[in-house]
């Protein structure tokens, strides 16, 4: 057995969840690409799941969440590996040995990898989950986006409840 194996085994939840999120994200995007013509937002070719509320569409996003930095797909593709390396280097400070933290970062890393592959493969991220709330249309997103948001929210919640290792709990 490699001397690295016991250390890597500590992070198996993170790695396993990241791989699962990545696989689900990519399979769902490949299905959308094979099923719907590109840029079906509001056009014939979308799949109505819940009338007036939820559709499947096939659109591309060259920006980040809510199309922030639209047209900056290359920059965002370059930031993805930087973020993953930063997470690896800060693993002790982030508390990645703890299972709940691994859950948060497994979601986050799987989502980062899913959108990174899209940017490399297509030059944009495939988005397809389209929700409407009355006249408001929520920005279209995908499985990777959902995982990233859930991972960030979970880590923020965990950080507020339990400070990172080596830091005293705040008493208020």
PyMOL commands that set and color helices and strands:
alter all, ss='L'
color gray80, all
select helices_A, chain A and resi 5-9+12-35+65-67+73-89+91-94+99-122+143-161
alter helices_A, ss='H'
color red, helices_A
select strands_A, chain A and resi 47-50+54-61+125-133+136-137
alter strands_A, ss='S'
color yellow, strands_A
deselect
rebuild
show_as cartoon
